[in-house]
Amino acid sequence: MDIEAELLGYPKVSRKPGVWDPIVGATYRVPMGSHRLLTLHGDGGGFGVGSEVDLAANLTLDWRATRHVGLTFGYGLLYFRLRDTVLEGAAVDDPLELGTTLHGPILGLKILC
């Protein structure tokens, strides 16, 4: 899919959505008894290859209620920043910067085998 946008007198911007980023991640797990597991997971990437910055972090507590059913509680964060230039129809290479920060609670139901 290709997207094109033109607003008022500004030059047309075209982009193919999607970014391929190299990502490096790490996970640290701490067993807290036989029924609970604390997990800290982080990913970082971008390095200017696909995006400028791509960071994600999650902290979760897994609770095994029964042998085959568990719950997950936690919090997650995602930060993403992309820089590009407007090329088509522009007199100069105008910068285009997109960025977002998403964060919020995590609540999950696990079916265990």
KAGIZI-V722353 format. One record per residue. N is the residue number from 1. BURIAL is 1 if it has 16 or more other C-alpha atoms within 10 Angstrom, else 0. D_CENTER is the distance of its C-alpha to the mean C-alpha in Angstrom with 2 decimals. Layout:
[[N & BURIAL & D_CENTER] [N & BURIAL & D_CENTER]]
This chain:
[[1 & 0 & 20.80] [2 & 0 & 21.63] [3 & 0 & 21.27] [4 & 0 & 23.90] [5 & 0 & 24.42] [6 & 0 & 27.54] [7 & 0 & 28.22] [8 & 0 & 31.71] [9 & 0 & 33.03] [10 & 0 & 29.79] [11 & 1 & 29.38] [12 & 0 & 27.57] [13 & 1 & 23.95] [14 & 0 & 22.84] [15 & 0 & 19.55] [16 & 0 & 18.36] [17 & 0 & 14.84] [18 & 0 & 12.47] [19 & 0 & 11.32] [20 & 0 & 12.24] [21 & 1 & 10.96] [22 & 0 & 12.66] [23 & 0 & 10.65] [24 & 0 & 12.66] [25 & 0 & 12.18] [26 & 0 & 14.68] [27 & 0 & 15.74] [28 & 0 & 18.71] [29 & 0 & 20.64] [30 & 0 & 23.69] [31 & 0 & 26.11] [32 & 0 & 27.76] [33 & 0 & 30.77] [34 & 0 & 31.12] [35 & 0 & 29.01] [36 & 1 & 26.01] [37 & 1 & 23.14] [38 & 1 & 20.84] [39 & 1 & 17.57] [40 & 1 & 15.36] [41 & 0 & 12.39] [42 & 1 & 10.32] [43 & 0 & 8.57] [44 & 1 & 9.25] [45 & 1 & 9.93] [46 & 1 & 10.93] [47 & 0 & 14.38] [48 & 0 & 15.59] [49 & 0 & 15.68] [50 & 1 & 13.24] [51 & 1 & 11.47] [52 & 1 & 12.84] [53 & 1 & 10.05] [54 & 1 & 6.51] [55 & 1 & 6.31] [56 & 1 & 5.31] [57 & 1 & 8.60] [58 & 1 & 10.57] [59 & 1 & 14.32] [60 & 1 & 16.27] [61 & 1 & 19.99] [62 & 1 & 21.31] [63 & 1 & 24.84] [64 & 1 & 27.03] [65 & 0 & 29.47] [66 & 0 & 31.57] [67 & 0 & 31.77] [68 & 0 & 29.56] [69 & 0 & 27.51] [70 & 1 & 24.91] [71 & 1 & 22.61] [72 & 1 & 19.25] [73 & 0 & 18.64] [74 & 1 & 15.92] [75 & 0 & 13.28] [76 & 1 & 9.50] [77 & 0 & 7.62] [78 & 1 & 4.40] [79 & 0 & 6.18] [80 & 1 & 6.54] [81 & 1 & 10.21] [82 & 1 & 12.30] [83 & 0 & 16.09] [84 & 0 & 18.70] [85 & 0 & 22.37] [86 & 1 & 24.46] [87 & 0 & 27.06] [88 & 0 & 28.90] [89 & 0 & 31.85] [90 & 0 & 30.90] [91 & 0 & 33.66] [92 & 0 & 31.33] [93 & 0 & 27.80] [94 & 0 & 26.08] [95 & 0 & 22.58] [96 & 0 & 19.73] [97 & 0 & 16.69] [98 & 0 & 13.63] [99 & 0 & 11.11] [100 & 0 & 9.29] [101 & 0 & 8.65] [102 & 0 & 7.95] [103 & 0 & 9.71] [104 & 0 & 12.33] [105 & 0 & 14.49] [106 & 0 & 14.18] [107 & 0 & 17.39] [108 & 0 & 18.21] [109 & 0 & 21.42] [110 & 0 & 22.07] [111 & 0 & 24.88] [112 & 0 & 26.07] [113 & 0 & 28.47]]
